[in-house]
Amino acid sequence: MQPLSLADLAGKIEHTLLKPEASGEAIDRLCAEAMQHRFVGVCVQGCRVARAFTRLEGSDVKVVAVVGFPSGAMEGDVKRYETEVAVDSGAAEIDMVLNVGRFKDGEHQVIFRELRDVVEAADERPVKLILETCLLNDSEIVQACALAEEAGVKYVKTSTGFGTFGATLEHVQLLRKSVGPKVGVKASGGIRDLKMALAMIVAGASRLGTSSGVAILEELESHLKEG
């Protein structure tokens, strides 16, 4: 792997704040940090999309909205509507949680229809499918990736950050192997330092979802100064 510049790494990081208790002021800080460090986007709850969009107006930072978060266990029509509202509020990308229970029941056509509905509601904006890989075995991960790719999903993502564990190198590698080159991989959940961030990129992640983006960039900047 070639050494990454600060700009290269920042361009892979989605600065994330998904805590249910996050205040409006905290969202404002998130957006200010994202603009300062030129992160690719901020990832926020649906009710904070409009505020983030306003704060980021005029910048290149995208607003990423989570849908069906964090369980994914609601009807597909709800996820479609949630996507429509997020888009109307300014979301540039959608991160949707898989309905793991129905997927494990073998209701793959239901899952596919749900994915297609959200992709259509996103109106050409990239959709990422959050698999919550801690709840799936390897075979299920491969199956879910196939459904996602067929439905037009643009990224497969490891985790919500609210599961029993987050991204692992093994799961990122498996996701990368399970989709074609036009589908990206987003690693999220537990990425808190530069070593882990770089390892995820080597494993195949094209995006990183983390609330530690500022600290990770500062760590890289320190290493670059040291030579």
C-alpha positions, 0 to 999 in steps of 0.5 A: 500500500502506498503511503496515504496523504492527509487528503487521501485519508480524509477523502475516505472518512465519513465523520459519524455521530449517531448517538441518540442523545446527540444535540444540535450543537454536537451536530454543528461541531461535527459539520465544522470538523468535517469541513475543516478536515475535508472529510468526504461526509458526515453520517447522521440520524434522519432527524439531523439531516436538514441541520447538517445540510444547512451547516455544510452548504457551500462545502463539498462535504456530503450528508449521509443519512441512516435509514432503518437504524439501528435494528433494520426490523421495520417494514420496507415501506417505512424505510422507503418513506424514511429515505424519501424524507432524508433525500428531501432534507438534503441527504446525498447518500443513504445507509440502510440497515438490513432486516437480519431476521427476515433475511435469516428466515430466507425471505430473500425476495422480500429483502430484494424488494426492500433494497430496490425500493430504497434504491429507487427512493434515493433517486440515483444517490448511493445506497449502502447496505449495513449488514451488521456482520456480527449477526451473520455467518460467512455464507450469509454475508456472501448471500446478502452481498449478492442481493445488494449488488443485484438490487443496485446498492453501491456499498456494503457496510459492516456495522451500525456500531450498535451491535455486539462488535463492529468491523473486523479485517476478516469481514471487510476482506470477505465483503470485498471478495463478495462484490464486484469492483463497482461496489464499494465497502464501508468499514464502520464500528470500532475504528478508533486509531490510525493503525486500524484505519489503515488496516481496514483500507488494506483489507478492502475498505473504500470508506471508513465510518468513524467518530474518531476521524479527527484523532486519526488524521492528527495521528497521521499528520504527526507521523508524516511530520516525523518522516 
